[in-house]
Amino acid sequence: MDELFTPSLLVFEDRLETNLQRMQSTCDEAGIDLRPHIKTHKLVPVARRQIELGAKGLTCAKLGEAEAMLPSGVREIFVAHSLVDQRQAPRIAALAEQLDELRLATTSEAHLEALIPLIHQVGLNLPVMLAIDTGLNREGVRALESAQRMASKIDAEPLLELAGFYTHEGQFYGKDHSNRTTDVEALLTHICTVRDAINPALPVWPGCSVSATAITQQSNGRVQAVRPGAYVFGDLSLTQNADVMPWDHVALQVLATVVDKPTSDLALIDAGSKTFSSDRAREGISALAADGRDIAVVAVNEEHGYVRGEDVAQLQVGERILFVPAHVCTVVNLADEVKVITTDQTIRTTWPIDARGKNQ
Ligand SMILES: Cc1ncc(COP(=O)(O)O)c(C=O)c1O
């Protein structure tokens, strides 16, 4: 590891493997399919391992991510985003032809209006999942009547088949986790009320790393798949904010170098917003030292991180520090590659980030 240039993204392979296995066995025990979101890792080798361990399919946000994951051997992909652009029709058709199943999303009545002509352009029968908003106030139907109107409209379209319901419960990141059991129960009741009013035989697929384990444990047959993403690596959001992951399970860390110490209580590192992104965890922190020292990246410019904390006084220029980032998904998307680190702290291999920047 001493040979690495910084900033570098390190993936600790034993922790990654444990995180992958743990989520798969949680799902297996509950009889629920795992359809992980690949937006976090964007890596073919990780997708391949998720499928080997039993993932039924993958979730992607964008067509570009789905295309990048094809070498993993995936057979079923759900693109959980509001596709509208008719220029994408040939790409959708090509993906559908290379997979056993490509599922698309429909996220509101306004979105469905735009999806229908796109599907006509594609010219293939495609299953769609209807999004239900559960409190994030992003995509998804707000009212049962709206979901019912969408379901009738989909029924009337020969090329579309309503194949189920999905949610992204991103609001769980900011909730008081001591109420999680109650919140998950309310979530399940809400989704199932919509589903049962339309067709009780259809599956529901929630998707969020904060709620995934609780949902599998509380589902009692109500949920058929979960689609978490960030659980593979973890970050400050999952450890400190949401408290669903112990600190020593975090599998991706950023190695950075102290490049200056303008004052005794401020160190500057060579990783700023072009490494950590501008996403912050609680108290506006971009990253924390992984070894538990009080060393926090409290502000970022493009190529500088401002590091403060009790232990900054001891830092020397040239010292290298491992950081846990606030939000790992955006960090991965900014890098070209990750270094895979063994338990004896050597580099096993380098993985290019296959779907990095595949935002179209
Ligand atoms: C639609 C959708 N599904 C699933 C996920 C996965 O959630 P998490 O990052 O909490 O694992 C996300 C995350 O943004 C999402 O937007």
The ligand as an SDF file (V2000), in Angstrom:
LIG
                    3D

 16 16  0  0  0  0  0  0  0  0999 V2000
  -34.3540    3.9560   -6.8030 C   0  0  0  0  0  0  0  0  0  0  0  0
  -33.3230    3.4980   -5.8230 C   0  0  0  0  0  0  0  0  0  0  0  0
  -33.3190    2.2070   -5.4200 N   0  0  0  0  0  0  0  0  0  0  0  0
  -32.4270    1.7340   -4.5490 C   0  0  0  0  0  0  0  0  0  0  0  0
  -31.4620    2.5560   -4.0040 C   0  0  0  0  0  0  0  0  0  0  0  0
  -30.4600    1.9720   -3.0420 C   0  0  0  0  0  0  0  0  0  0  0  0
  -30.4780    2.6330   -1.8070 O   0  0  0  0  0  0  0  0  0  0  0  0
  -29.2070    2.6740   -0.8400 P   0  0  0  0  0  0  0  0  0  0  0  0
  -28.2420    3.5910   -1.4540 O   0  0  0  0  0  0  0  0  0  0  0  0
  -29.7530    3.1440    0.4390 O   0  0  0  0  0  0  0  0  0  0  0  0
  -28.6860    1.2990   -0.7590 O   0  0  0  0  0  0  0  0  0  0  0  0
  -31.4220    3.9110   -4.3980 C   0  0  0  0  0  0  0  0  0  0  0  0
  -30.4200    4.8300   -3.8490 C   0  0  0  0  0  0  0  0  0  0  0  0
  -30.3430    5.9930   -4.1330 O   0  0  0  0  0  0  0  0  0  0  0  0
  -32.3780    4.3930   -5.3290 C   0  0  0  0  0  0  0  0  0  0  0  0
  -32.3870    5.6880   -5.7310 O   0  0  0  0  0  0  0  0  0  0  0  0
  1  2  1  0
  2  3  1  0
  2 15  2  0
  3  4  2  0
  4  5  1  0
  5  6  1  0
  5 12  2  0
  6  7  1  0
  7  8  1  0
  8  9  2  0
  8 10  1  0
  8 11  1  0
 12 13  1  0
 12 15  1  0
 13 14  2  0
 15 16  1  0
M  END
$$$$
